[in-house]
Amino acid sequence: MSVSMSALMSDDRSFHVLEAMPSRLEVSPAQPRRRWSAQAKTALIEETLQPGANVSAVARQAGIAPAQLFGWRRKALQTGVVRRDQPEPQLGFVEVGSPTSATIEIVVADMLVRVSGDVDPDHLVKVLRAVRQA
């Protein structure tokens, strides 16, 4: 039913009182939220910082969502509550000295490209692009 601005209002100006009783929503969790102490959070976070630790596995063992534990960990690292013992390994490229007589073999998909060690890098890039497109 649509009502336009020019529609006449009915003469019946009565209203109804609605009574609402607060109750638990059907979609709310059956258990109330757990409260984690700062010590418990710190212990879980420190466990995730151990070498080879899997954050998702630690979270599952504690009965919490992995995203929750990742959030706690990120916040604790940013605020300095916990620190990594060892810096996270940085990935990068290492320049290798240019061999003069060595042969380099590069496998791209099912193709093998052999070049001498003194090949021009720009030329090698062109060759590899051509091989990838083939």
N, C-alpha and C positions, 0 to 999 in steps of 0.2 A: 504494500500500500504506500503510495507516495503522497505527500502533503505539499502543496505549493504555498507560497507566501500569501496568496490571495484567498486561500480557502477560509471559509467561515469556521469559527470555533463553535463547538456545541455548547448548548446552554447548561449542560451538566458540568459544573465546576467542582465536582466532588473529587476526593483523592482517597487513596488507600494507604494504610500504614502497613509496611512490610516488616516482618520480624526476621532477623537473621541470627542464627546461632553459629558462632565460630566452631569450626571443626577442622580436623587434619585433612589436607588435600589428598585425594586418591593417588596423585602422582608423586607425592613427597616420599622420601625414603622411609622404610619401616623402622630403621634405627636412627637415633639422633646422631648428630655429628660428634666425632671424637675430638677431644682436645689433646694436643701433643705438647708435652713440656719442652722447653728450650733444650734441655739435656738430651731428651729422646731424639729430637730433630738433629741435633749436632752429632749424635752417635750414628744415626743413619747416613747423614751427609759425609761424615768421615769414612764410613764404610764404602761409600761410592767413590771416594778419592784414592782408594787402594789400587795399586797396579793390577790391571786385568779385571777390575770390578765391572759388573754389568748393572747399570743403574736400574733398568727395568726389572731385573731379577731381584735386586735388593728391595725394590718397591713391592713386588708381588709377595715376597716373604713377609714384609711388614703389613700387608693387607691394605695398601694404599695404591692409588693410581700413579703410574710412572710420571705423568705430567706434574703431579703434585710434588713429587720428590725432586724432579728436575727444577721446578720453581724454587723450592726451598734451597737447593744447592746453588742456583744462580744468584739468589739474593744473598746467601751467606758468603759467597766468594766476592761479590761486589762490595759488601759492607765490611769485609775483613774479619768476619766472625770465625771463619776457617780459612786455611791457606793450603795450597798444594805444596807438598814436600819437594817435588821436582817439577820444573817447568814443563808444560806440555810440549812434546817434540814438534819442532817446526819443520814443515815440508818445504823443500826448495830444490833448485837445480844446482848441480855441481859442475863446474867447468873442468873438462878433462883436457889435458894437454893434447895438442894436435900431433898424432902419430904420422910419420911420413911414409912408412911402407906397410902399415897394417891394413887389413881389409875389414870393413865394417859390413855386417849382415843385418838387414832389417826385414822383419816379417810383417807384412801388411795383409790381413785376411789370409788368403791361401797363396800369396805371392812372396817371393824372396827377392830382395834387392841387395846386390853386393856392390859396394863402392870402395874405392881406395880411401885411405885416411886423409889424403890431402885434397879431397873434393871441396869445391866452393860451397859453402853453406847455402847460399841463395839458390844455386843450381840444384842441390839436394832437395830443398823444399819444393821446388817445381816438379822434380821427379816424383817425390812422394805424393804430392797432390794429384798428379796424373795417374799414379798407381791406385790411389784410393777411389778415383772416379771410374776406373776401368771395371 
